[in-house]
């Protein structure tokens, strides 16, 4: 199922998490991270959740809100979250390891731009998943043109925007995909 394609984006977490249920939850849902310190990020993330619920329900998108930006960065850096919504300034600060962040996430990449916010992931986020998200946002005119971003585009997004075919699914998800799965077609 396409839920296996996008919903199961998590690979086993490398960081310790005390709740096995959280690991399973992350494997079944595209969890979009936001922060209480960025008051605009949570409502925008909820809008993304609603949009994906309508146009890509297989992603089973959910929003998780971290108390602080530092905590959000920790969750992303340890693969406990796969995607986060950051302001353009915060995305650049995280990429470069500037305040309010204590470290850099040097492999931070943009998935889509929404006004003064950018949906980000690390390079471990599969190209096929990034491609599907980029295609879905473009197909429904949801995201802005990803220009002037403080972080580079994810490879999967670049492929989608160039009209290239969807990259192969990660090996662990190939077995979950059936022939009945409808993958977005290019126009």
Buried (B, 14 or more C-beta within 10 A) or exposed (E): EBBBBBBBBBBEBEEEBEEEEBEEBBBBBBBBBBBBBBEBBBEBBBBBBEBBEEEBEBBBBBBBBBEEBBBBBBBBBEBBBBBBBBBBEBBBBBBBEEEEBEEBBEBBBBBBBBEEBBBBBBBEBBBBBBBBBBBBBBBEEBBBEBEEBBBBBBBBBBBBBEEEEBBEBBEEBEEBBEEEBEBBEEE
